[in-house]
Structure formats: structure tokens, C-alpha cells
Amino acid sequence: MCQQPITKETGWHDHHIIHRSQGGRDALDNRVLLHPVCHHQLHTRGVNVKKPASKEALLET
């Protein structure tokens, strides 16, 4: 969202796509790394995140 790179200096946030309080799991398919500014904006604006399909999933279709 903010177009800034995720680096060691900026850090990152581990975001659950489906929140654990709503039944989301800790599995990797339910998590995504976000830039800290983007993570804050996501929660402030109420935006949803979709994780891109893996190469393996694309080959199965």
C-alpha cells in the first residue's frame, strides 16, 4: 500500500489474513508479512488482504 520496501531497518509485521479471534489459524497459508506502515493502514482503513496463490497451486488448476 505504501510502496516502501520491507527491510531489516523497517521491520515487518506478521498479519493473520483471517484473525485468530475469528477462527483463523497460525498456518502459513493464513499469514502474510507486511510493511509496518501498510499493516497500520490496513487496520485503520479496514482493508482485507489476499495472499497470492503459490506456484504449486497455480499448476494444479
NORDAPE-V36427 format. One line per field, one symbol per residue. ss: DSSP state (H for helix, E for strand, L for the rest). phi: phi as a letter, one per 20 degrees, with the letter a starting at -180 (. if undefined). burial: b if it has 9 or more other C-alpha atoms within 8 Angstrom, else e. A space follows every 50 residues. Layout:
ss=???
phi=???
burial=???
This chain:
ss=LLLLLLLLLLLLEEEELLLHHHLLLLLHHHEEEELHHHHHHHHHHLLLLL LLLLHHHHHHL
phi=.emefecfffmbcedefdggfdnfeefffdcbecfgfffffgffemeedd efffffffffe
burial=eeeeebeeeebbbebbbbbbeeebbeeeebbbebbbebbebbeeeeeeee eeeeeeeeeee
